[in-house]
Amino acid sequence: MSTTCPKCNYTRQPTDLAPDYECPQCGVIYAKFDPNFVRPVSASERARLREQNDAETRMRLTRMCLTTTPTVPNREIDAVIEVVSAECAYGMNLFKDIFTAITNTVGGRSGAIQNTLRDARRQVMTELRHEAFSVGADAVVGVSLDYSEFSGGGRAMLFVVATGTAVRLK
């Protein structure tokens, strides 16, 4: 069953992220705009529905497959949606720079830098999932990570970019 907004005449799509009781286009709550359109929804029920929708969204985001391969194992790609990307810039603070300089001098692994790289990778992958979800994708294939460092003026920044192809699976 498709729902058409009584205010802007937008027809809901299966990929719309707005809750069922709200127009994704103009944001009107259907029951508030036209009480005869749908049954009135109490504030507590609205909150419960929003929480349920948020939980479903979180679950879909958690289950979204990100892969460096061009396909998803044991799944068939129904449609290629578009290329998606996410970027994160992390500042390397003074203490990390000092510890890195010491590690550079005496040798060994830099835990501070490794932790920053790990955090940056996790954050950019989370944002890539959100980008793919926002265009209605079930998975992202061909994921590529690029790391760069920008430094100057006594400051260093780590820049991480993730790109991939958002796809809908059968």
N, C-alpha and C positions, 0 to 999 in steps of 0.2 A: 504494500500500500504506500503510495507516495503522498507526501504532505506538501501543500502549497500554502505559503504564508499569506494571511489575509491582508497584510499591510503592503508588502512590496511584490507579491505574486511570485516569489522565488520558490522553485520546486526543490525539495530536499534531494540530495544525492546520497548514495550509500557510503561515500567517502567523507561526508561532512562530519566535522569533529564536535559541533555544538550538540548539547543535549537534545533529546527528542522534543522537548517542550519549548525549545527556543529556535528562532530562525537563524540559520548560519549567516545569512546575508545582512540583515538589518538588526538582529539581536532582540527583536520583540519577543516577549513571552506570549505565546498564542492565547492562553486563557485570559491574560490581562487585556489584550487588545480586543478580542471578541469572545465574550463569555460563552457564546453558543457554538463556537468553533470546536473546542474540546472541553472536557469537564474541568472545572476549576481545580487547581492544585494548591494545597496548603503549603505554607512556608516550610514546615517540617518535612513534608513529602518532597518538596522541591530540593531541599538540602540532601535528603536521602538519595534522590535520583542523581543529583550532581556527584555525590560521593561514590555511588555505584558506577556512574559513567567514568569518573576519574580512575577508579580501581580497574575497570575494564581497559581503559587506555594504558595504564601502567603495565597491565598484564600483556597487552599486545606489543608494547614497546620492548618489554623484557624478552618476549619470545621472538622478536624480529631477528631474522638471520642476516648477519653481515659476513660476507665471505670474499676472499681474494680470488676465488675461482670464477669463471664466467657462468657457472650454473650452480644451482642448489642441489646437493645430492638427494636422489630419490624424489625430486619434485620437478614439475614441468613449469616453465615460465609461460604465463598466459599473455602478458603484455609488458613491453618496456615502456616505462613512464617518462623518465628523464634523468639526466645526470644530476646528482646531488653532491653538495660539498659542505664541509664544516671546518671552521678555523678557530684556533685558540692561540692566544699570545700569553706567555707566562714571563713575568719578571723574575730574574735571578737576583736575590737580595745580597747584600754586602757579606753576610756571614757565609752563605753558600760559596760566594766568590773566593773568600779567604780560605775556606776549607778545601776548595778545588785547587787553589794555588799551592797549598801545602801538599795535597795528594799528588799534584803534578810534579812537585819537586822530589818527594820521597818515594813516589810510586804507589801502586795499589788502586783499588776501586774507589770511586767517589759515591758513597751512599746517598748524599744529598742530591747530586745530579741525577742518579738513577731514579730516585723517588720522584723528582720533578718530571722526568721523562715519562715515567709510569702514570703519574697523575694527568699529565697532558694528553697522553694516548687515551686513557679511559674517558676523559672529558670530551675529547673530540669525537670519539666513537658514540658516546651518548648523544651528542648534538647531531651526529649524522643520522642516528635512528630517528630523532625528532624531525629532521628535515624530510626524511623518507616518509615518515608517518603522515606529515602534513600534506603530501601529494598523493596519499592513498596507497602507498607501497606496502607489500608484505615482506620484502627482503631487499637487500642491496648486494649486488654482485660486482666483482671486479674492484673491490676496495683497495685503494692505494693510500699509503701514509707517507707524507713528506715532512721532514724536520729541517728547520733552518735556524740559524742564530744571527741575531742582529745585535751589534755592540757598537758603542761609541759614547764619548762623554762620560766614561767611567761606569756606564750601565750596560747590562746585557739582557736581551730578551730572547726567549725561546719561542719559535713560531711553529705550530703543528697544523698541517692541513690534511684532511681525509676527503677523498673523492670516491665515487662509485656510481653505479647505474641502479636507480630505483626500479624495481620490477613488481608486477602483480603475479602471484602464483596461482596455478589451477588447483 
